[in-house]
Amino acid sequence: MIFSENFNQITTSGTAITEANTAFTGHSFTYSSITSLFDTNDYFGEGTGNTIARFVDGDTSFSARVDWNGGSTARVFTLSFDFFLSNPTAYADNQIQFDLFTSTDFASLGAIGSLMLNADGTADFRGTEAFSFSMDTKHSLRFVCNISDASLTDYHSGADLGVDKVDIWLDGLRVASDLAISTSLADGASFQGFRMRTGRVVRGPAYVDNVEIVSGAVPVPEPSSIALFMGVAGLAFVTYSRRRA
């Protein structure tokens, strides 16, 4: 695990998300902040007490932003997060943008590329539509990137990935493949960080949760994670059954 943030350590809804109370580190937070929110509608299926990140309303572009520039040696990595965009008719400017880069000082911001999730249910990578998604629905997105010197062969269910290319997986399905990164990278370049921000003025609900970065190509949850979840669920059931008895 390179980076992990699920916002659950923030125990008060409406708290500004800052470097001090999350794993995000790096540059300052701009304009209106991103705030925590209890998922009372259970958009993400983790219970109404789950804490998520909400992009607040803003009156200027890039109105909310958080950065991580912790650095890593990973040259094959996966960025994953859950998102929920709502009400595109009333909020036509609703958009979330992810930028990935290879320099801790942001000098190479965009060297890998930017992904924009738009209010019309389309997603653009480097300015070109890459896939579409349903609004008012929780989605799990995984961004698999290869900036190593060798192609990946059959890394999952027959999927291959070329050098300096990315694949995008949505809800367990590969929806975009072998997308070229922005620029040629220096020899030995590795993944150093990302920026999560609003791509335009955000006037409507835009929610994010469970942001993770892992080394390697991991387009679906690892079996160990699934096994852990099932184990916890099974333990809870046994405990419940014993109490009933």
C-alpha positions as a Markdown table, in Angstrom:
| # | Residue | x | y | z |
|---|---|---|---|---|
| 1 | Met | 0.0 | 0.0 | 0.0 |
| 2 | Ile | 1.4 | 3.4 | -1.0 |
| 3 | Phe | -1.5 | 5.6 | 0.0 |
| 4 | Ser | -4.9 | 5.0 | 1.7 |
| 5 | Glu | -7.6 | 7.4 | 2.8 |
| 6 | Asn | -11.2 | 6.6 | 3.6 |
| 7 | Phe | -11.9 | 9.8 | 5.7 |
| 8 | Asn | -13.3 | 7.7 | 8.6 |
| 9 | Gln | -10.9 | 9.2 | 11.1 |
| 10 | Ile | -12.9 | 12.5 | 10.7 |
| 11 | Thr | -15.7 | 12.0 | 13.2 |
| 12 | Thr | -17.6 | 15.2 | 12.6 |
| 13 | Ser | -19.6 | 15.9 | 9.5 |
| 14 | Gly | -18.8 | 19.2 | 7.8 |
| 15 | Thr | -15.2 | 19.3 | 8.9 |
| 16 | Ala | -12.7 | 20.8 | 6.5 |
| 17 | Ile | -10.5 | 18.1 | 5.0 |
| 18 | Thr | -6.9 | 19.2 | 5.5 |
| 19 | Glu | -3.4 | 17.8 | 5.7 |
| 20 | Ala | -3.7 | 17.6 | 9.5 |
| 21 | Asn | -6.6 | 15.2 | 9.6 |
| 22 | Thr | -6.0 | 13.0 | 6.5 |
| 23 | Ala | -3.2 | 11.2 | 4.7 |
| 24 | Phe | -3.0 | 14.0 | 2.0 |
| 25 | Thr | 0.2 | 15.9 | 2.1 |
| 26 | Gly | 1.9 | 18.5 | -0.1 |
| 27 | His | 0.7 | 21.8 | -1.3 |
| 28 | Ser | -1.9 | 24.1 | 0.3 |
| 29 | Phe | -5.6 | 23.6 | -0.1 |
| 30 | Thr | -7.1 | 26.2 | -2.4 |
| 31 | Tyr | -10.2 | 28.3 | -2.2 |
| 32 | Ser | -13.1 | 26.5 | -0.6 |
| 33 | Ser | -12.0 | 23.3 | 1.0 |
| 34 | Ile | -13.3 | 19.8 | 0.6 |
| 35 | Thr | -15.4 | 18.8 | 3.6 |
| 36 | Ser | -16.4 | 15.6 | 5.4 |
| 37 | Leu | -19.9 | 14.3 | 5.3 |
| 38 | Phe | -21.7 | 11.4 | 6.9 |
| 39 | Asp | -23.2 | 9.3 | 4.1 |
| 40 | Thr | -26.7 | 9.4 | 5.5 |
| 41 | Asn | -28.1 | 8.3 | 2.2 |
| 42 | Asp | -25.7 | 5.4 | 2.1 |
| 43 | Tyr | -24.6 | 6.2 | -1.4 |
| 44 | Phe | -21.4 | 4.1 | -1.0 |
| 45 | Gly | -23.1 | 1.1 | 0.6 |
| 46 | Glu | -21.0 | 1.2 | 3.8 |
| 47 | Gly | -23.6 | 2.4 | 6.2 |
| 48 | Thr | -25.0 | 5.8 | 7.2 |
| 49 | Gly | -22.1 | 6.4 | 9.6 |
| 50 | Asn | -19.5 | 6.2 | 6.9 |
| 51 | Thr | -17.5 | 9.4 | 6.3 |
| 52 | Ile | -17.0 | 10.6 | 2.7 |
| 53 | Ala | -15.5 | 13.6 | 1.0 |
| 54 | Arg | -17.8 | 16.2 | -0.4 |
| 55 | Phe | -16.7 | 18.9 | -2.8 |
| 56 | Val | -18.3 | 22.1 | -1.6 |
| 57 | Asp | -19.9 | 24.8 | -3.7 |
| 58 | Gly | -17.5 | 27.3 | -5.2 |
| 59 | Asp | -17.6 | 30.4 | -7.2 |
| 60 | Thr | -14.2 | 30.0 | -8.9 |
| 61 | Ser | -12.6 | 27.3 | -11.0 |
| 62 | Phe | -10.7 | 24.6 | -9.2 |
| 63 | Ser | -12.6 | 25.6 | -6.0 |
| 64 | Ala | -11.6 | 22.6 | -4.0 |
| 65 | Arg | -8.3 | 20.7 | -4.1 |
| 66 | Val | -6.2 | 18.2 | -2.1 |
| 67 | Asp | -2.8 | 16.9 | -3.0 |
| 68 | Trp | -0.5 | 13.9 | -2.2 |
| 69 | Asn | 3.1 | 14.1 | -3.1 |
| 70 | Gly | 4.5 | 11.5 | -0.9 |
| 71 | Gly | 6.6 | 9.9 | -3.6 |
| 72 | Ser | 7.2 | 6.2 | -4.3 |
| 73 | Thr | 9.4 | 3.9 | -6.4 |
| 74 | Ala | 6.4 | 2.4 | -8.2 |
| 75 | Arg | 6.6 | 2.3 | -12.0 |
| 76 | Val | 3.5 | 0.1 | -12.3 |
| 77 | Phe | 0.7 | 1.2 | -9.9 |
| 78 | Thr | -3.0 | 1.4 | -9.5 |
| 79 | Leu | -5.0 | 4.4 | -8.2 |
| 80 | Ser | -8.5 | 3.5 | -7.1 |
| 81 | Phe | -11.4 | 5.5 | -5.6 |
| 82 | Asp | -15.2 | 5.4 | -5.3 |
| 83 | Phe | -17.2 | 8.3 | -6.6 |
| 84 | Phe | -20.8 | 9.5 | -6.8 |
| 85 | Leu | -22.0 | 12.3 | -9.0 |
| 86 | Ser | -25.6 | 13.6 | -8.8 |
| 87 | Asn | -28.2 | 15.7 | -10.5 |
| 88 | Pro | -26.6 | 16.6 | -13.8 |
| 89 | Thr | -29.6 | 18.6 | -15.0 |
| 90 | Ala | -29.5 | 21.2 | -12.2 |
| 91 | Tyr | -25.8 | 21.2 | -11.8 |
| 92 | Ala | -24.3 | 21.1 | -15.3 |
| 93 | Asp | -20.8 | 22.2 | -14.1 |
| 94 | Asn | -20.4 | 19.3 | -11.7 |
| 95 | Gln | -16.9 | 17.8 | -12.3 |
| 96 | Ile | -14.1 | 16.0 | -10.5 |
| 97 | Gln | -10.5 | 16.0 | -11.9 |
| 98 | Phe | -7.6 | 13.7 | -11.0 |
| 99 | Asp | -4.1 | 14.6 | -12.1 |
| 100 | Leu | -1.2 | 12.2 | -11.7 |
| 101 | Phe | 2.4 | 13.2 | -11.8 |
| 102 | Thr | 6.0 | 12.0 | -11.5 |
| 103 | Ser | 7.6 | 14.9 | -9.6 |
| 104 | Thr | 7.2 | 15.8 | -5.9 |
| 105 | Asp | 7.6 | 19.5 | -6.8 |
| 106 | Phe | 4.8 | 19.4 | -9.3 |
| 107 | Ala | 7.2 | 20.3 | -12.1 |
| 108 | Ser | 5.9 | 17.3 | -14.1 |
| 109 | Leu | 2.3 | 17.7 | -13.2 |
| 110 | Gly | 0.3 | 16.1 | -16.0 |
| 111 | Ala | 3.3 | 14.0 | -17.3 |
| 112 | Ile | 1.0 | 11.0 | -16.8 |
| 113 | Gly | -2.3 | 12.6 | -17.5 |
| 114 | Ser | -5.6 | 14.0 | -16.1 |
| 115 | Leu | -8.9 | 12.2 | -15.8 |
| 116 | Met | -12.1 | 14.3 | -15.7 |
| 117 | Leu | -15.4 | 12.9 | -14.5 |
| 118 | Asn | -18.1 | 15.1 | -16.1 |
| 119 | Ala | -21.6 | 16.0 | -15.2 |
| 120 | Asp | -23.0 | 14.6 | -18.4 |
| 121 | Gly | -21.8 | 11.1 | -17.5 |
| 122 | Thr | -18.7 | 11.1 | -19.6 |
| 123 | Ala | -15.1 | 10.7 | -18.5 |
| 124 | Asp | -12.2 | 12.3 | -20.4 |
| 125 | Phe | -8.5 | 11.3 | -20.2 |
| 126 | Arg | -6.2 | 13.9 | -21.6 |
| 127 | Gly | -9.1 | 15.8 | -23.1 |
| 128 | Thr | -10.5 | 12.8 | -25.1 |
| 129 | Glu | -13.7 | 10.9 | -24.0 |
| 130 | Ala | -12.6 | 7.6 | -22.6 |
| 131 | Phe | -15.8 | 6.0 | -21.2 |
| 132 | Ser | -19.2 | 6.9 | -19.8 |
| 133 | Phe | -20.9 | 6.1 | -16.5 |
| 134 | Ser | -24.3 | 6.4 | -14.9 |
| 135 | Met | -25.2 | 9.4 | -12.7 |
| 136 | Asp | -26.7 | 9.0 | -9.2 |
| 137 | Thr | -24.8 | 5.7 | -8.8 |
| 138 | Lys | -21.8 | 4.8 | -6.8 |
| 139 | His | -18.9 | 3.6 | -9.0 |
| 140 | Ser | -15.5 | 2.1 | -8.2 |
| 141 | Leu | -12.8 | 3.3 | -10.6 |
| 142 | Arg | -9.3 | 1.8 | -10.9 |
| 143 | Phe | -6.6 | 3.6 | -12.9 |
| 144 | Val | -3.8 | 1.1 | -13.8 |
| 145 | Cys | -0.6 | 2.8 | -15.1 |
| 146 | Asn | 2.6 | 1.3 | -16.5 |
| 147 | Ile | 5.5 | 3.7 | -16.7 |
| 148 | Ser | 8.1 | 0.9 | -16.5 |
| 149 | Asp | 10.4 | -0.3 | -19.3 |
| 150 | Ala | 8.4 | -3.4 | -20.1 |
| 151 | Ser | 4.8 | -4.2 | -21.3 |
| 152 | Leu | 2.5 | -6.1 | -19.0 |
| 153 | Thr | 1.1 | -9.4 | -20.4 |
| 154 | Asp | -2.2 | -10.9 | -19.1 |
| 155 | Tyr | -2.1 | -8.9 | -15.9 |
| 156 | His | -5.8 | -9.7 | -15.4 |
| 157 | Ser | -8.3 | -11.8 | -17.4 |
| 158 | Gly | -6.2 | -11.5 | -20.6 |
| 159 | Ala | -5.6 | -7.8 | -20.3 |
| 160 | Asp | -2.2 | -6.5 | -21.6 |
| 161 | Leu | -0.8 | -3.0 | -21.0 |
| 162 | Gly | 2.0 | -1.3 | -23.1 |
| 163 | Val | 4.8 | 0.9 | -21.9 |
| 164 | Asp | 3.8 | 4.4 | -20.9 |
| 165 | Lys | 0.1 | 3.5 | -21.1 |
| 166 | Val | -2.9 | 3.3 | -18.8 |
| 167 | Asp | -6.0 | 1.2 | -18.5 |
| 168 | Ile | -9.1 | 2.3 | -16.8 |
| 169 | Trp | -11.4 | -0.2 | -15.0 |
| 170 | Leu | -14.9 | 0.8 | -13.9 |
| 171 | Asp | -16.9 | -1.5 | -11.5 |
| 172 | Gly | -14.6 | -4.4 | -12.4 |
| 173 | Leu | -14.7 | -3.9 | -16.2 |
| 174 | Arg | -12.0 | -2.5 | -18.4 |
| 175 | Val | -13.7 | 0.5 | -20.1 |
| 176 | Ala | -10.6 | 2.1 | -21.6 |
| 177 | Ser | -7.3 | 0.4 | -22.6 |
| 178 | Asp | -3.8 | 1.3 | -23.6 |
| 179 | Leu | -4.3 | 5.0 | -23.3 |
| 180 | Ala | -1.1 | 7.0 | -24.0 |
| 181 | Ile | 0.3 | 9.2 | -21.2 |
| 182 | Ser | 0.9 | 12.9 | -21.8 |
| 183 | Thr | 4.7 | 13.0 | -22.4 |
| 184 | Ser | 7.7 | 10.9 | -22.6 |
| 185 | Leu | 9.2 | 10.3 | -19.1 |
| 186 | Ala | 12.8 | 10.4 | -18.0 |
| 187 | Asp | 14.5 | 7.0 | -17.6 |
| 188 | Gly | 13.6 | 5.5 | -14.3 |
| 189 | Ala | 10.7 | 7.9 | -13.5 |
| 190 | Ser | 8.3 | 6.7 | -10.9 |
| 191 | Phe | 4.9 | 7.6 | -9.6 |
| 192 | Gln | 5.2 | 10.5 | -7.1 |
| 193 | Gly | 1.7 | 11.8 | -6.4 |
| 194 | Phe | -1.7 | 13.0 | -7.5 |
| 195 | Arg | -4.0 | 16.0 | -7.2 |
| 196 | Met | -7.8 | 15.6 | -6.7 |
| 197 | Arg | -9.8 | 18.8 | -7.4 |
| 198 | Thr | -12.9 | 20.2 | -9.0 |
| 199 | Gly | -12.4 | 20.7 | -12.7 |
| 200 | Arg | -14.8 | 23.6 | -12.9 |
| 201 | Val | -17.2 | 25.4 | -10.6 |
| 202 | Val | -18.9 | 22.7 | -8.6 |
| 203 | Arg | -22.5 | 23.7 | -7.8 |
| 204 | Gly | -23.9 | 20.2 | -7.0 |
| 205 | Pro | -23.2 | 17.1 | -5.1 |
| 206 | Ala | -19.8 | 15.5 | -5.8 |
| 207 | Tyr | -18.6 | 12.7 | -3.5 |
| 208 | Val | -15.5 | 10.6 | -3.2 |
| 209 | Asp | -14.4 | 7.8 | -0.9 |
| 210 | Asn | -11.8 | 5.1 | -0.4 |
| 211 | Val | -8.9 | 6.6 | -2.2 |
| 212 | Glu | -6.0 | 4.1 | -2.5 |
| 213 | Ile | -2.7 | 3.7 | -4.4 |
| 214 | Val | -1.0 | 0.3 | -4.5 |
| 215 | Ser | 2.1 | -0.9 | -6.4 |
| 216 | Gly | 1.3 | -3.2 | -9.3 |
| 217 | Ala | -1.6 | -3.7 | -11.7 |
| 218 | Val | -4.6 | -4.4 | -9.5 |
| 219 | Pro | -7.8 | -3.8 | -11.5 |
| 220 | Val | -10.1 | -5.5 | -9.1 |
| 221 | Pro | -9.9 | -5.9 | -5.3 |
| 222 | Glu | -7.3 | -8.4 | -4.3 |
| 223 | Pro | -8.5 | -11.8 | -3.0 |
| 224 | Ser | -7.0 | -11.1 | 0.4 |
| 225 | Ser | -9.2 | -8.0 | 0.8 |
| 226 | Ile | -12.3 | -10.0 | -0.2 |
| 227 | Ala | -11.3 | -12.8 | 2.2 |
| 228 | Leu | -10.8 | -10.3 | 5.0 |
| 229 | Phe | -14.2 | -8.8 | 4.4 |
| 230 | Met | -15.9 | -12.2 | 4.3 |
| 231 | Gly | -14.0 | -13.2 | 7.5 |
| 232 | Val | -15.2 | -10.1 | 9.4 |
| 233 | Ala | -18.8 | -10.6 | 8.1 |
| 234 | Gly | -18.7 | -14.2 | 9.2 |
| 235 | Leu | -17.4 | -13.3 | 12.6 |
| 236 | Ala | -20.2 | -10.7 | 13.0 |
| 237 | Phe | -22.8 | -13.3 | 12.1 |
| 238 | Val | -21.4 | -15.9 | 14.5 |
| 239 | Thr | -21.4 | -13.3 | 17.3 |
| 240 | Tyr | -24.9 | -12.3 | 16.5 |
| 241 | Ser | -26.1 | -15.9 | 16.4 |
| 242 | Arg | -24.5 | -16.6 | 19.8 |
| 243 | Arg | -26.2 | -13.6 | 21.3 |
| 244 | Arg | -29.6 | -14.7 | 19.9 |
| 245 | Ala | -29.0 | -18.2 | 21.4 |
